[in-house]
């Protein structure tokens, strides 16, 4: 039996300015989670770095952000259309987001092999 098709628009139904990022889980199955994250000017707390057990591929769909890795001296400035693969346990933080910044985040692994496009 076929499942009904549900179409969603990742750029629609954006929350108004929110004191916190708004994370919507779009798909979750064992070993894979897909999220839409809407940032309205949020940044990671001072000195805080994410250290995730799974890899994450993240794309900026709208807006811009500065993403900093603990092992790099300068942040990476991401604009709409940019994507980056973050290996499991690679410490990173968000230094700045524009309001709104819409992210598509795909979390997977931790055992998957990372293959960079290019």
GILINUR-V400855 format. One record per helix or strand of 2 or more residues. SS is the DSSP state (a for helix, b for strand). FROM is the first residue (numbers start at 1). TO is the last residue. If there is no record, write none. Layout:
ss/from/to
SS/FROM/TO
SS/FROM/TO
This chain:
ss/from/to
b/22/29
b/32/40
b/55/62
b/64/69
b/76/79
b/83/86
b/92/97
b/99/108
